[in-house]
Amino acid sequence: MRDLDAIGGMYNLVRTDRKTADHQVPVEKFIELLHEHEIPEELCVVGLESVLADEEQQRQALVDTMRSESDYLNSLSPLPKIQFAVEGSFQSVGESFELERDGEFYPLEAIFGSRLKRRSDGWIVSPYRV
């Protein structure tokens, strides 16, 4: 396995120019994999921008699933490296972050909770318990 911009046991939000996992799935498939308890060791989720922008029902399904399956993720050994690759840039807003894309700003706290931390430029992490 190559070095990824990802930490096991955390959701890793990375810009698309960072090193990402070869196994890439859309948000809908990620929700399905979580429900089925079939998360691989390395996974990159794509398409979060559209969920943030205008898919409220899918956004709620994602949050609900992430919350209900956090114990499952934390029980895996080794802890999976889960990335969300996004187009745009991360902006600090007080104690949290937003994704800026095409002049629009989307709060990340709505999905990933309030414990977001900057790992480096273009890389933010959040624990599985959102």
Rosetta blueprint (number, residue, H / E / L):
1 M L
2 R L
3 D L
4 L L
5 D L
6 A L
7 I L
8 G L
9 G L
10 M E
11 Y E
12 N E
13 L E
14 V E
15 R E
16 T L
17 D L
18 R L
19 K L
20 T L
21 A L
22 D L
23 H L
24 Q E
25 V E
26 P E
27 V H
28 E H
29 K H
30 F H
31 I H
32 E H
33 L H
34 L H
35 H H
36 E H
37 H L
38 E L
39 I L
40 P L
41 E L
42 E E
43 L E
44 C E
45 V E
46 V E
47 G L
48 L H
49 E H
50 S H
51 V H
52 L H
53 A H
54 D H
55 E L
56 E H
57 Q H
58 Q H
59 R H
60 Q H
61 A H
62 L H
63 V H
64 D H
65 T H
66 M H
67 R H
68 S H
69 E L
70 S H
71 D H
72 Y H
73 L H
74 N H
75 S H
76 L L
77 S L
78 P L
79 L L
80 P L
81 K E
82 I E
83 Q E
84 F E
85 A E
86 V E
87 E L
88 G L
89 S E
90 F E
91 Q E
92 S E
93 V E
94 G L
95 E L
96 S E
97 F E
98 E E
99 L E
100 E E
101 R E
102 D L
103 G L
104 E E
105 F E
106 Y E
107 P E
108 L L
109 E H
110 A H
111 I H
112 F H
113 G L
114 S L
115 R L
116 L L
117 K E
118 R E
119 R E
120 S E
121 D L
122 G L
123 W E
124 I E
125 V E
126 S E
127 P E
128 Y L
129 R L
130 V L
